[in-house]
Amino acid sequence: MGAGGVCSGVALALTPLFARRALTLETLELEPAALQPSEVRVEVLTCGIGFAQTLMVEGSYQIKMPVPFSPGGEAVAVVAEVGTAVASGRGLKPGDVVIVNGVPFQEEAVVDAGRVFGPLPPETDPLNAPPLSSYNTALLALRDRAELQPGESVLVLGAAGAVGITAVELSKRVLGASRVVAACSSEEKIALCKAMGADDAINYSDMSPTEFREALRTAFPNGVDVVYDPVGGELAEPCVRALANYGRYVVIGFASGGADAAGAIPQLPANLFLLKNAKLVGSGLTEWVNTRGKGQPLTDMINEVIQLSAEGRIRSRATPFAFDDLPEAFRALRERRVVGMAVLTTQHYANSAWGGEASKL
Ligand SMILES: NC(=O)c1ccc[n+]([C@@H]2O[C@H](COP(=O)([O-])OP(=O)(O)OC[C@H]3O[C@@H](n4cnc5c(N)ncnc54)[C@H](OP(=O)(O)O)[C@@H]3O)[C@@H](O)[C@H]2O)c1
């Protein structure tokens, strides 16, 4: 169990096949674990899957996991049992729906209470629960790193992906951007971005960098204040050329490289920044969580996201996959077929009050 947590029920683990990049998925039956005073036993309803996990299971992530390991991330779960210290300290109780950070893809888990956030309002469908790491990524990038001001304009690339769609939503609905343009690769993705607040959209699927530059000129005749870019590659330079004076180009990731992220790192002409008094800004959630965000700032950010969700100001959108379809979820992410956040649903979800809803999405 490389990704932390102990569980009962079923987990998915990766075992090596022949080489580092050829891994096989295996389903494991695990024994129930004893509960320590500071721990919580949860029944997992849904698990979010991000781009980083696709890299991890291909062995191409920056951090190499020793195999076998259980991939995982963030889950929405029902509290089944709380340790004695948790019952008196946190006020969590069985039946609460919570978000759990750093849990392997498994149907049940025992986790330290420090990794449990919430509870969420009882009516929250787990498929609409806020993926904290995606919202935190966008909040950190837009508010702290780019210092987006109300009334400014924003361009989001990969706008229907996990960290893209949260940026669209937060820019428009929370941070007061005047105009948000979503750039992505299909009409279905554009429809989601518009439903989440985008004023306009560009389908860049068949565009050359020059054509994209033209589309940006039309979308932002006076230039764009903030570009949020989780995609990288050849579309980055046209974005920098589209910046307004004092604009900020925020580096989030390099999804266009697929397994070869390094191949998608743009080499940008520095003069473009000089000419416009513009800024090239890096924004990495992991570094922030381990340094300036450690402790209270991160807790405050998480509570803010949960509050925004409870108030209905943000509403996550998921593409659900059954728990056993994890390989298909990875394929869909890799092939850019996922709209919104890819989410695994467990048997506990299927048996819950929300269970029938997944098929309607
Ligand atoms: N800086 C941070 O703090 C931070 C935090 C989390 C994630 N990230 C990074 O941000 C990037 C996106 O992560 P995510 O979880 O949002 O991923 P995601 O849900 O898979 O979305 C990525 C988007 O990138 C676009 N894309 C373009 N070329 C692609 C390709 N060859 N393969 C896959 N997608 C491609 C796709 O949109 P279109 O089809 O519309 O182009 C897709 O929707 C990754 O590089 C990830 O490592 C950074």
The ligand as an ORCA input file, in Angstrom:
! r2SCAN-3c Opt
* xyz 0 1
  N       0.361     23.683    -11.029
  C      -0.414     22.976    -10.225
  O      -0.536     23.255     -9.031
  C      -1.159     21.796    -10.798
  C      -2.130     21.118    -10.042
  C      -2.836     20.062    -10.652
  C      -2.541     19.695    -11.970
  N      -1.557     20.365    -12.642
  C      -1.218     20.041    -14.034
  O      -2.207     20.616    -14.861
  C      -2.348     19.822    -16.037
  C      -3.813     19.441    -16.226
  O      -4.235     18.607    -15.146
  P      -5.767     18.139    -14.998
  O      -5.837     17.286    -13.804
  O      -6.667     19.292    -15.186
  O      -5.878     17.203    -16.287
  P      -7.169     16.851    -17.183
  O      -8.400     16.863    -16.369
  O      -6.807     15.637    -17.928
  O      -7.236     18.104    -18.175
  C      -6.171     18.387    -19.016
  C      -6.700     19.042    -20.263
  O      -5.560     19.282    -21.101
  C      -5.959     19.209    -22.439
  N      -4.979     18.454    -23.232
  C      -4.314     18.943    -24.300
  N      -3.500     18.016    -24.806
  C      -3.638     16.913    -24.051
  C      -3.049     15.615    -24.105
  N      -2.125     15.275    -25.039
  N      -3.417     14.713    -23.189
  C      -4.319     15.039    -22.240
  N      -4.919     16.255    -22.122
  C      -4.566     17.193    -23.041
  C      -7.327     18.546    -22.472
  O      -8.239     19.551    -22.884
  P      -8.573     19.770    -24.427
  O      -8.884     18.429    -25.007
  O      -9.732     20.664    -24.366
  O      -7.334     20.379    -25.011
  C      -7.641     18.167    -21.036
  O      -8.998     18.441    -20.719
  C      -1.419     18.630    -15.871
  O      -0.205     18.918    -16.509
  C      -1.213     18.548    -14.361
  O       0.006     17.937    -14.020
  C      -0.873     21.413    -12.090
*
